[in-house]
Amino acid sequence: MKRRHVLILLAPLAVILVWSFAKKNEPPEVPFAKVKRETLVSTLASNGKVEPLRYASVRVDTAGLVVELLVKEGQRVAQGAELAKLSVPGLAAQLATAQVRVEQARAELAVIERGGHRTELADIDANLARTRLDREAEQREYNALHRLEEKQAATREEVESARGKLRQTELEIEALDRKRTVLVGSTDRAVAEARLREAEAEVRLAERRIADSVVRAPMGGVVYGLPVRLGAYLNAGDPVANIGVLDHLRVRIYIDEPELGRVAAGLPVNITWDASPGKQWQGTVEQLPTQIQPLGTRQVGEVLCTIENPGRELIPGTNVNAEIRASVIENALTIPKEAMRRDTNGTGVFAFTGGAVHWRPVKAGSTSISRVQILEGVTQGDAVALPTSSTLHDGQKVTPVYP
């Protein structure tokens, strides 16, 4: 009785062992894909960075405190629009002082243009008038004494005394004329004009510094960078904003050096952004790289393209995915990229025939994102092995599975 119970208990275990042994000896399951003909769009996939097609970096020309911030990021502005206002201590006082100096210089020049100061000119003119009257009287006296001398009614000494007095008065008139002439010389005018120009230059400088305290947009566009904050103190040359035309953008695509031979100007480009799934932007290759440069562990050339950005969803600095459509091949014989294998024998696939996999060298052509063109080695309808956890070898028996 006890023996029967043991046999009953051991029977299921024996069944499991037999099933496991049979299962172990079954050929492993391997996924396969069929070789097929299709239109293959050959693309180059890489990454890129967005930048504005035309932009300006706005910086302050004078140091000051930001007292007004008149725009925000994403705002469209016209050329000359006010972006921010700075408070610059002492500017108003500098302008007022310069304006006073201009008025003083103009007054001084006006005096010079009139010939001198009015009081001095009035004194000289009065002395001239008086002295000329004296000369007329002395001339009459001299003439009278000269006639009397001829009639022997006056002495020679009296005539000479009158002549000397007349000569003295004439010398006084000449001195007054010279004084009036040289009261304002040419050097005085030049100095006064130079002072006026200097004062006017100071006014213009103060006005320009006041104008510079209002930061304006150098071009029309969209504010896509605004590092400044209200209340911040800015030194001359500090950035205020970036303004660019964002309806059209440039994308700098980084293409690995071996793939550059497939790129040409005019090829269509498709741009996607991980932050906006399902959205695509179309463009065209505009410029090929002029040099190769390192990018991390890669050696790349920078391919430039332009894209339309009507909704201005993409902004400069965005990292994007780029696909350049290199060619379109009709009726191409293709397999999934992952079916391609490389070993010491070269490049090939494991094809399924006669219940087993057999290694076939193949010659590959163009590629798309997921498929590769096969030029030699397989035919339409062949089954090629996809990646599996088992290591395959030529002639191995397998159970095919078609996903």
Secondary structure, 3 states (H helix, E strand, C coil): CHHHHHHHHHHHHHHHHHHHHHHHCCCCEEEEEECEEEEEEEEEEEEEEEEEEEEEEEECCCCEEEEEECCCCCCEECCCCEEEEEECCCHHHHHHHHHHHHHHHHHHHHHHHCCCCHHHHHHHHHHHHHHHHHHHHHHHHHHHHHHHHHCCCCCHHHHHHHHHHHHHHHHHHHHHHHHHHHCCCHHHHHHHHHHHHHHHHHHHHHHHHHHHCEEECCCCEEEEECCCCCCCEECCCCEEEEEEEEEEEEEEEEEEHHHHHHCCCCCEEEEECCCCCCCEEEEEEEECCCCEEEECCEEEEEEEEEEECCCCCCCCCCEEEEEEEEEEEEEEEEEEHHHCEEECCEEEEEEEECCEEEEEECEEEEECCCEEEEEECCCCCCEEECCCCCCCCCCCECEEECC
